Amino acid sequence: MITILIVFGTISFLLAFFGTIFVRLFASRLHVVDDPKKHEKKIHKLPIPLLGGVSIFFAFLVCVVLAMNFTPLLFGGKIVFWHYIGFLLGAFVLMIGGYLDDRFDLPPEFAILSPVLATLITIAFGINIEKITNPFGGIIFLSFWQSNILVFVWLLLVMYTTKFLDGLDGLATSVTSVGVLMILLLSLTAAYFQPDVALLAVIVLGAQLGFLFWNIHPASIFLGEGGSTLVGYFIGMLAIISGGKLATALLVLGIPLIDLCWVIARRFRRGGMAKIFIGDRKHLHHRLLDLGWEQTQIVLLYVCAASMFGVLTLFLQSQQKLVAMMLLLLIMFIAAMFLVRKEKT
């Protein structure tokens, strides 16, 4: 099994690595680029090609199709054929919506349609959460409608967390790769052992790392709107199909998730619903950048924090994970107070 994981992880990496070169040329010729002259909050100086998520999706699609035909691992658990179809269709919708957004700079009320549609597709194809662990003891079994609501809210939350996180070179891809790695490691433990989830996770990890080579600072290509939601979609879906390992993803994405809530609350307080989706430079990574941090330093900080809390999920029980999340909230609150005071002075 380990050999199969290594082979498919390598294939996925190579497909994304070389695929990104072609996507970059394609985006440049179509002039689907992130032009800093159009947005004041941009930190790069020259136009950078978008659509990087296409290479990740392409690598994932090819590897999943190959795995379906050449190894039984994908069908060794509870994930069935139609779940994979829903998974792939949802990702494809994100690519279409992302291309339109990158090409025509869609307003937020139209840009949200593709993540919503992708989420509804996954639900329609039977992807659900049967039960979640109660941090205070026992198991909570979910009814059909409860599962659908949770999947809908969960996927949108994770996708918009990574969408808002994608503000520095390699940041969103790096942090979500840590989350995918943790789910991969959990799926290989004796307590869970899910070969199908492990294979999916290693394919996603290989694809993201293949793209990340070109996306680290100084980036020669960006994820784009489709890619920034795709990496969130991947970790969100892996958390669902691995048996509701939402706490693992929550802890890995804890800092950007709390930052998202903080930013939304601040925007809503200052301008209501109309201001929520209007970008600014008040995210944590932007504030650190304004304080003189280098992009690479900020990305390493996020990766180290995600890795630390991610590793904890391999050993902590449910109630302990809740304590870890509360600790993370406290750390973010202290950091927020420090940064706000620093800005005022």
N, C-alpha and C positions, 0 to 999 in steps of 0.2 A: 504493500500500500504506500509506503514512504516513497518508493521509486516512482509510482504513478503521480504522487503529489509533486515531486521534484520535476518530473517531465512536463506536466501541465503548467506548473508555475513558470518554468523556463520558457515554454512556448508562448504563454501569455505575455511574459515580459518582452520577448523578442518581437512579437507582433505589435505591441504597443510602442516599443522603442522605435522600430522602423516605420510603423504606421504614422507616428507623430510627425516624421519628416515630410511625408506626403500630405498630411492634413495641413501642416504649416504652409507648404507651397500652395495648396488649394485655397486656403483662407486668404493668403496674400494676394493671389491673382483675382479673387472675387472681392477683394478689399473689405473682407470681414475682419476688421481689426479694432483694437481698443485704442482709440485716438485720444491722447491726454488733453488735446486742445478743446475737446467737446465737454469735458467734465473737470471742474476745478479740483475735485478731491483726488484725482489720479496722482500717483507718485512717480510713475515712470515718465521719461522725457520723450520717447519716440513711439510711434504706433507699433503695437505688438499684435500678431495674429491671434485670433480666437479659435473656437471650435475644438480645443484640445480634448474635450470629452469624447469626441467622435472616435479617436484612436483607442481610448479605454473601452468604449462600448464595442468597437470592432473586435478587439482582442478577446473580450469576454464572450461575445456571440460565437466566434469561431471555436473557441475552446470548449464552450458548453456543447455545441453541436458535435464536435469531435468526441467529447467525453460520453455523450449519449450513445455513440455508435461503436466506441472501442473499449469501453470499460463499464462494468456493472455498478460502479461505486455510486453514481448519482441516483440509482434506484434501490439503494440498500437500506433506506430508512422510510420516514413518513412522507417525504416529498415525492409527489407523483408528477407524471408528464405534464398535466395541465397547469400545475404550479409553475413549472419552468417556462411554459408558454406565456403565462401571465407576467412572470418576472421579466422576460425578454421584451414583451410588448410594452410594458410600463416604461422600461428603459428607452425603448425606441421612441415613444411619445415624448419623452424628455429631450431626446436629441432633435426631434422635429421642432418642438417648441423653443428649444435653445437656439437653434439656427435662425429661426424667425426673429427671436429677440435680439440676437447678436447682429443680424443683418439690418433690421428696421428699428431697433431701439424701442421696443414695445413699452407702453405705459404699464404700471404695476397691475392694473385690473385685468389686462390681457395676458401679461406674463405669468400670472398665477394659474391660468387655465391648464397648462400642460402638467404641472405637478399635481393638480387636483384630478385631472383625467387619468394620469398614470396611477395614482392611488386607487381610484375607483376601478380601474382595470384589474389591479392585483386582487382587490376584494371580490370582483366578479368571477375571477378564476379560482376562488376558493382558498386563497391565502389568509389564514386567520390565526388567532391566538386562543388556544383552548383553555389555558390556565396560566396564572402567574403566581409566584411565590409571595405569600404574605410576610412582610418583614417582621411581623409580630407573632408569627407562628402559623403553620398550616398552609394550605393551598386554596387559592380563590379560583373557582371554575367559572368561566365566562359563557354567557348565552350567545346565541348567534348575533343578535343586534349589538350586544355589548362588545363583542369581538370586533365587529365591523367599525364601530365608533372609535375604539382604541387604535385599530390599525390606521384608520383615516387620520386621526389627530397625530399619532406617533410619526407616521411617514412625512406628513407636512411639516411637523416640528423639526425633525432631523434634517430634511431637505433645506429648509430655510435657515437652519443653524449653519450648515456648511456654505450656503449661498452667501450669507452675511460674513462668514469667516474668510471667504476668498478675497482677501484684500491685500495680501502680500505674496511674493513669489514662493510657491510651493507650500504655503501654509495649510490650506484646506486638504490637499492631497496627502501631506505628511501626517496630519493629525488623524484623518480617517483611516490611513494605512495602519496606524497603531491600533485602532479599534478593530480592524479586520484581522490583524495578527492575533489579538487577544481572543477573538471568537474562534479563530483557527486552533489556537493552543487549547482552549476549553473543549473544543469538539474532539480533540485527540486524547483527552484524559480518560482514565478508566471509569470515572463517575458518569460521564456523558457519552463518550465515544460515538460520534456521528460522522461516519466516513463521507456521506453525501455533503454535509455542511462543510467538512474539512476541504473537500475538493473544490466546492464553490468558492470558499474563502481564499484558497491558494490561487485560484484563477483571478479573482478580483485583486488580490495583493500583487500578483505578478504584473497585471495590466497597469495598476496605479504606479508601481515603481518604475515600469518602463517609460511611462509618461513623465514621471517626476524628474528623470534625468534631464529633460529639456525644460522643466518648469522651475527648477531651483534657481536661486538668484545668481546671476542676472538671467531671468527667464527669457526664452526665445519664443515661447507660445504660452497662452493662458488657457485655463479650462473653458472659459466662456460660460454663459448662463446655463446651458444644458449640462456642461461638465460639472459645474459647481453644485447643481442639484443632484446629478448622477452619483457623485461620490457619497452624498448623504443618503440617497436612495439605496445604494448598495449596503452600507452598514446598517441602515434601518431594516432592510429586508433580511439580512443575515441574522440580525437579532431576533426577528420574528420566526423565521423558519428553523432556527436552532432550538426552538422551544421556549420562546419568550425571554431571552436573555437581554431584556431591556436595561437592567441595572448596569450590565457591563458596558453597553454603549453609552449610557447616561454618564457614567463616571469618566470614561475616556473623553467624551465631548462636554464634560462638566463646565470647563472654563468658557468655551465659546457659547454654550447654551445659556449660562448665567449672564454672560455679556449681552447676548441677544435679548433676554428679558429686560435687562437694565436699559439698553438702548431703546427698545420699543416703549417702555414705560416713560422714559424721558421725552421721546418724540411725541407720544400721545398727550402728555401733560402740557407740552408747549404748543401743539397745534391740532390735537384730535386725530381721528382716523386718517385724515388726508396726509398727515406728516409721517406716518409710520413707515411707509415704503420709499420715502425720499432719502437717498443716501447722504451721508455726511462723514466727517472724520472724527467721530466720537467713540468708535469702537476701541476696545482695549489695545489692540495691536497698533491702531493709529495713534493713540495717546502715547504709547511707548516709543513709537517712531518720532513723535514730536519732541520727546524728551531727549532725543539724541541716540537712541538705540539703533543698531544696524538691523537690516531685515533678517539676516542670518541669525543674529542673536535672538530675535523675537521668535523666529520659527523654532529654534532649538529649545527655548523656554517652554513653548507650547508642547513640543514633542516630549520633553522630559516630564512635564506635568501629566500629560496624557499617558505616558508609559508607566509612571509611578502609580497612578490610580488604576491603570489598566492591570498591572501586575497584582495589585491588591485584590482585584476581583477573582483572581485564580485561587485565592486562599480564604477570602472572607465569606462568611455566611450572610444570608439576606439582611438580618438585623444589623450586622456589622457594616454592610455596604451602605445602609441608611445613615449610620454614624459617619462614615467616610464622606458621604454626600453633604451632610451638615457641616463637616469640617471644611469642605471645599467652599461652601457658601460663606462661611466665616472668613476664610482667606480672601475670597473675592470682595467681600464687604470692606475689609481692612484695606485691600489694594485700591478699591474705588475711592475711599475716603482720602487715601494718600495722594492719588493722582489728581483728584479734584482740588485738594489744597495746594498741590504743586502748581497746577495751572493758574490758580488765583494769585499765587505769589510770583 
